[in-house]
């Protein structure tokens, strides 16, 4: 590793030191939607600093939807509807992410997401079926 890369890494680490212990990034962070994974998760490109972007999975906070690989045919059918609901909301493109924190699974974050017009995506999805409030406990049985 070159001296310049080592110095850049050290400076980056030093600048982020206060944030390392912080479990929540309040945002807002601009997110470009790349793909919809299911009814409560999408892939986004997020600008985290000037000229620096990351791609990550974003799970919407406080909601749950049926799984595409569900336990029964009705759950799988509801999962397709939930995915289409999220896809139709995100067709506008960019969203703002707030209150970003780690998820329990590696490779994704949990966040509140707001449409360009200011509406909270989770609140909209909760007003539609099939989406339910979720706060990290046992998931709803969709079968």
C-alpha positions in Angstrom: 0.0 0.0 0.0 1.4 3.4 -0.9 2.2 6.0 1.7 -0.5 8.2 0.2 -3.2 5.5 0.6 -2.1 4.8 4.2 -2.3 8.5 5.0 -5.7 8.8 3.3 -6.9 5.8 5.3 -5.6 7.2 8.6 -7.1 10.6 8.0 -10.5 9.0 7.1 -10.4 6.9 10.2 -9.6 9.8 12.4 -12.3 12.0 10.8 -14.9 9.2 11.4 -13.8 8.4 14.9 -16.7 10.2 16.7 -19.2 8.4 14.4 -17.7 4.9 15.1 -19.6 4.6 18.4 -22.8 6.1 17.0 -25.3 3.4 16.1 -27.6 5.7 14.1 -26.8 8.1 11.2 -29.6 10.7 11.3 -29.3 11.7 7.6 -30.9 12.7 5.4 -28.9 10.9 2.7 -29.8 11.0 -1.0 -30.4 7.5 -2.3 -30.7 6.5 -6.0 -32.9 3.4 -6.3 -31.3 0.6 -8.2 -33.6 -2.4 -7.7 -36.5 -3.5 -5.6 -35.8 -6.8 -3.8 -39.1 -7.4 -2.1 -41.9 -5.5 -0.4 -39.7 -3.9 2.3 -36.2 -4.0 0.8 -34.5 -2.3 -2.1 -30.9 -1.8 -3.4 -29.7 1.8 -3.5 -26.7 3.9 -4.3 -26.2 6.4 -1.5 -23.9 9.4 -1.5 -22.1 9.3 1.9 -19.6 12.1 1.2 -18.6 14.4 -1.6 -17.7 12.1 -4.5 -18.1 8.9 -2.4 -21.0 6.6 -2.9 -21.9 3.1 -1.7 -24.4 0.5 -2.9 -26.3 -1.4 -0.3 -29.5 -3.1 0.6 -32.0 -0.9 2.5 -34.7 -2.5 4.6 -37.6 -0.1 5.5 -37.8 0.5 9.2 -40.9 -0.5 11.2 -42.7 -2.6 8.5 -42.7 -6.2 7.4 -44.1 -7.7 4.2 -44.6 -11.3 3.1 -41.5 -13.2 1.8 -41.2 -14.1 -1.9 -39.8 -17.5 -0.7 -42.7 -17.8 1.7 -44.0 -20.9 3.5 -47.2 -21.2 1.4 -48.7 -20.1 -1.9 -50.8 -17.3 -0.4 -47.7 -15.7 1.3 -45.8 -15.9 -2.0 -48.8 -14.2 -3.8 -49.0 -11.5 -1.2 -45.2 -11.0 -1.5 -45.6 -10.3 -5.2 -48.2 -7.7 -4.4 -46.1 -6.1 -1.7 -43.1 -5.9 -4.0 -45.2 -4.2 -6.7 -46.5 -1.7 -4.1 -43.0 -0.7 -3.2 -41.8 -0.7 -6.8 -44.6 1.7 -7.8 -43.7 4.1 -5.0 -40.0 4.0 -5.9 -40.6 4.6 -9.6 -40.1 8.3 -9.0 -36.5 7.4 -8.4 -34.5 9.1 -5.7 -35.5 9.1 -2.0 -34.0 10.4 1.2 -32.9 8.0 3.9 -33.1 8.9 7.6 -32.3 7.2 10.9 -30.0 4.7 9.3 -28.8 1.9 11.5 -27.5 -1.7 11.2 -29.8 -4.5 10.5 -29.5 -7.9 12.1 -28.3 -9.4 8.9 -25.0 -8.5 7.3 -25.0 -6.5 4.1 -28.0 -4.3 4.7 -29.1 -1.3 6.6 -32.4 -0.3 8.2 -33.7 3.2 7.4 -36.7 5.4 7.2 -37.2 6.4 3.6 -39.0 9.5 2.3 -40.2 10.2 -1.2 -39.3 13.4 -3.0 -42.7 14.8 -2.1 -42.0 14.3 1.6 -44.2 11.2 2.2 -42.8 8.4 4.4 -42.7 5.2 2.4 -43.4 2.9 5.4 -46.5 4.9 6.3 -47.8 4.6 2.7 -47.1 0.9 2.6 -48.8 0.3 6.0 -52.0 1.9 4.6 -51.9 -0.8 1.9 -52.1 -4.5 2.2 -50.0 -6.6 2.7 -47.7 -4.7 5.0 -47.7 -4.7 8.8 -45.9 -2.9 11.6 -42.8 -4.6 12.6 -40.4 -3.8 15.5 -38.0 -6.6 15.5 -40.0 -9.2 17.3 -41.6 -12.3 15.8 -42.9 -11.9 12.3 -46.5 -12.2 11.3 -47.6 -15.6 10.0 -48.8 -15.0 6.5 -50.1 -18.5 5.8 
